[in-house]
Amino acid sequence: MDWSNDNCPICNGRAREALPRMGDFAEFICDDCGRFRITGTALETARLEGDQSVRRTAIERAKERAAADKSMPKITSYDF
């Protein structure tokens, strides 16, 4: 898997995105937000959402679900 430099869709900080994308999600590694996946619809929503607290809430919800089943956090449109 290759990694491309990008901006985190949650905090807008520096992040790396896994390339190529496989399926309807993108995978990011961010120093602040950690490693997570985000669906295509949620990614577009995050990039358009001006309120960072809404984006932070989305990743916190994904992290809570992931902790319950010990998986990688995956942000979906339901998290917004």
C-alpha positions in Angstrom: 0.0 0.0 0.0 1.3 3.4 -0.9 0.6 6.5 1.2 0.1 10.1 -0.2 0.5 13.3 1.8 -2.9 14.9 2.3 -4.9 17.0 4.9 -6.9 15.2 7.5 -10.6 15.6 6.8 -11.3 15.9 10.5 -8.7 18.3 11.9 -7.3 19.7 8.6 -3.8 18.8 9.9 -1.2 16.9 7.9 -2.1 13.3 7.3 -1.3 10.5 5.0 -3.9 8.8 2.8 -3.7 5.2 1.7 -3.6 4.8 -2.1 -5.2 3.3 -4.1 -8.5 3.6 -2.4 -10.2 0.2 -2.2 -14.0 0.3 -2.0 -16.1 3.2 -0.9 -13.8 4.5 1.8 -10.5 6.3 2.3 -8.0 5.4 5.0 -6.0 8.2 6.8 -3.2 8.3 9.4 -3.2 11.6 11.3 -0.9 12.5 14.2 -3.9 14.0 16.0 -6.8 11.9 14.9 -5.0 8.5 14.6 -5.7 5.9 11.9 -9.2 5.7 10.6 -11.3 5.0 7.6 -14.0 7.2 6.2 -16.7 6.5 3.6 -16.9 8.5 0.4 -20.1 10.2 1.4 -18.8 11.0 4.9 -15.5 12.3 3.4 -17.4 14.8 1.2 -19.6 15.8 4.2 -16.4 16.3 6.4 -14.7 18.5 3.7 -17.8 20.7 3.4 -18.5 20.9 7.2 -17.2 24.2 8.5 -17.7 23.4 12.2 -14.7 21.4 13.5 -16.6 20.2 16.6 -19.1 18.4 14.3 -16.2 16.6 12.6 -14.6 15.8 16.0 -17.9 14.3 17.2 -18.0 12.1 14.1 -14.6 10.6 14.7 -15.3 10.1 18.4 -18.4 8.1 17.6 -16.4 6.0 15.2 -13.8 5.4 17.8 -16.4 4.3 20.4 -17.8 1.7 17.9 -14.3 0.5 17.0 -13.4 0.1 20.7 -16.4 -2.1 21.2 -15.4 -4.6 18.5 -11.7 -3.9 18.5 -11.6 -2.7 14.9 -10.3 0.4 13.0 -12.5 3.4 13.4 -14.7 3.9 10.3 -16.6 7.2 10.0 -19.9 7.0 8.1 -22.4 9.6 7.0 -24.5 8.5 10.1 -21.8 10.1 12.3 -22.6 13.6 11.1 
